[in-house]
Amino acid sequence: MKENSIVFVQREIEDKLGPMLLTAYLKAHGYKASIVIDPLKHIKVIQEINPTFIGISILSPAINWALKISLALKTYLPNSIIILGGPHPTFFPEVIKQDGVDMVCMGEGEKPLLEIMKSYDGTITSLASIPNCWVKNGSTIKKNEMCSLLSEDELSQLPFSDRSHFPQYPSLRHSPHKKIWTSRGCPYSCSYCFNHKYKKLYKGLGKTVRQRSVDSVINELKELKKHGWNCLEIVDDQFLLSKDWLFEFCEKYSLHISLPFACNSTAKQIKHDVIVALKKAGCKTVCFAIESGNESIRKNVYKKPVTNEDIYNTADVLNSHNMPFLTFNMVGLPEETMEDIYQTIEINQKIKTTYPWCSILQAYPGTSIADYLKEQGVEFGSDFTYSYFTSSTIGGSEKTRTISNAQKLFAHFVKSNAKYKKVRFLIENPPFVLYKCYPSVFYLHYGNDIKKRYGISWFSLFRYWLYSRQN
């Protein structure tokens, strides 16, 4: 085993694929790499390892937690170098200016992290020229260029995600819900997503949308099958982009795996022959985004190239094959009216959505939607929120309570086929007694839908919710 080592720390009790891929990759090259969940609770474990580096992969909602943990870890392990990676540091590398952060790694982490492990000689200057990285040395920050993306062949040759830490955490060890990836990148540029900026970041440095070989995925699933699952979640943004790839996957999945799974797509990709193949292979849920029932908002503000007709046609296909489906929806656009919110509820009612999922719009700085709102003079809060179910990055809105009520009752409105008059009353003028129950209504619907999709027990869901509230 080579000298330099890294520990990835995370808040989430889940199979977080970024750290799992990176630990597997570094281990394959002879370096010691591991994952620790809830790092302060398990600080003695990290101290015993005494890692050269501590890695934290984060989305924007987790940045406040990550900065807090970075400072805390520095008190216990002052000589460990802390590296932030993942989407937030990729688009806000200036986070390196915060105390406790030594480096940020932007974009794909495999190549730069391997270079870090190879190059480090005990001095921060030895890391000054690592591609994809910003490196802090006192008051000086060295900013390096991006390296090329991994090719499809390279993705197919990556070692399987490292799940060796699972046995240490009962929630993971016994979870009937497992995750896997088969591709990277998304061809679309929705305004609320980071993909458009990711494409600019890697312009001229390789294809941003790439797919592993079917055999690579199936071989990993054969290993994962030993742990079993009630429902596998394929986390790709767009799992159905290539019909040829999909049909080959479904055939081999049926032959070698034959366990339930769920996948994501866009409405335009969901056709009869695709659903027939998915259902035969064992697919139990297909997920796609509506976001807004107002077609103008969806296309012109959210930049999602999906029409209402696409959505109705997709639902007809899914319903004709009795395929359960989840729809992603949002509320919280400042210009959104009560009529717009009801249109989103109503379109889900009409298509008989199995699992109506609704979040509050998060206009993260750097996204197109944030630029759009800034041009309109919309204010932004000073803090990132950890959950898109509770609050928003958008500040200064008089509709905060209305938005929260709409999100909390969204699934109830859809499943009960509530009419506009009732929706408006319960969102805008709820009796106090009912209003206090809104979070419980949301969590009951949300938890029950997860339970049905992934076979997770109420006990496990409650334990995870309680843990999240405490951290």
Residue, then its C-alpha position, 0 to 999 in steps of 0.5 A: m500500500k502506498e504512503n498517501s491516503i484519503v478519507f471521504v466524509q459525508r453527512e448522508i446515510e446513503d450509497k453516495l456514488g461519487p466518493m464510492l467511485l473515487t475510493a475504488y479508483l484510488k484503491a485500484h492504484g494502490y492507495k488507501a481510501s475509505i468513506v466515513i459517514d457522520p465524521l464527528k461521531h466517528i472521529k476516532v476512526i479517522q484519527e486512527i487512519n490519520p489520512t493525508f487528505i480528507g475529501i468532501s463531495i458536496l452539492s450546494p445545499a450541503i456547503n454550510w455543513a461542509l464548511k462547519i465539518s472542515l473547521a471541526l476536522k482541522t482541530y482533530l487532524p491539523n495536518s490533513i489536507i481538506i479537499l472539497g469536490g462535487p458540484h458546488p466547488t466545481f461552480f464556486p471554486e472561490v469556496i477555497k477562501q473559507d477557513g478550513v479548506d485547502m483545495v478544491c477539485m472541479g469536475e471529474g475527480e478520478k484523474p486529478l485525485l490520482e495526480i494528487m496522491k502521486s505528487y504529494d511529498g509533504t508540502i503544499t507546493s507539490l500540489a500547486s499544478i494539479p489539473n482541475c484544482w485550486v490550491k491554497n498556500g497561505s494567502t496565495i491561491k493557485k488556479n489550474e486548467m481543466c483536464s480532459l474528461l474520461s472517455e466512454d472506454e475509460l468509464s467502462q474500465l473503471p473499478f466498481s463502486d466501493r461499498s466496503h464501508f456498508p457493513q459498518y452502517p446498519s442503514l446501508r447494510h440492511s437497506p433494500h434500496k441500492k444505487i448504480w450509475t450507467s452514464r455521465g452527463c445530460p444533453y439538456s440545459c435546463s435553467y435550474c440545473f448546472n449542466h449548461k455550465y458544465k458543458k462550458l467548463y469542459k468545452g473542447l475537453g471531450k464528450t460530456v454525455r458518455q455511457r458505460s458499456v452494457d457489460s460493465v454495468i451488468n458485471e457490477l450488478k452481478e456483484l451488487k446482487k450478492h447484497g440483494w435489493n427490493c428496488l435498484e435506483i439507476v441514477d442517470d439523468q437520462f437513462l433512455l437516451s440510446k435505444d440500442w444500448l437500452f435494449e441490450f441492457c434490458e436483455k442482459y439484465s433479464l438474463h443475469i439480474s432480474l430484480p426490480f429497478a427504477c430509472n429516470s428519463t425525459a418525456k420525449q424518450i418514453k415510447h411503447d417499445v421502450i416501456v415494453a423492454l423496461k417492464k420485461a426486464g423488471c423496471k417498476t418505476v419510470c421518473f420524468a420531469i414536468e416541473s411546471g404545468n404552465e407550458s410557457i414557464r416550463k419552456n421559456v423560463y425553465k428552458k425544458p424542451v417538453t410540451n404538454e402534449d409530450i407529457y400527455n403522450t408519455a402518460d398514455v404510454l406508461n398507463s397503457h402498460n400499467m407502469p408506475f411513474l414519478t413526476f418531478n415538479m417545482v413551485g416557488l418561481p416569484e412570478e408564479t401565480m396560484e393559477d400556475i401552481y394549480q396547473t401543475i397540480e392539475i396536469n398531474q391529476k389528469i395523467k394519474t401520476t403514481y408518485p407526484w414529487c414536488s420541491i421548492l425552486q432553488a435558484y443557485p447562483g451561477t445557474s441560468i435561472a438565477d441570472y434570469l431572476k437577478e435581471q428581474g431584481v429578485e433578492f437572494g437569501s444569504d444562506f443555502t438551504y439543505s433541503y429543497f422541501t423546506s425553504s428556498t435560496i430566493g429571498g425577499s418573497e411575500k409568497t414564502r408561506t404560500i409556496s411552502n403550503a403548496q409544496k407540502l400539500f402537493a401530493h395530497f392535492v394530486k391524489s385527492n383530485a382537489k379542485y382549484k377552490k379547495v387548493r387556493f383556500l388550503i394554500e392561502n387561508p388555511p385554518f391554524v389547526l390544519y396548517k400545523c398538520y401540513p408537514s405531517v401530510f407531506y412526510l406521510h405522502y413522501g414516506n409512503d411513496i418511497k416505501k412503495r417504490y423501494g421497499i424501505s420500512w417505515f422504521s428505516l424511513f423514520r430513523y433516517w428522517l430523525y438523523s437528518r433533523q439532528n445533523 
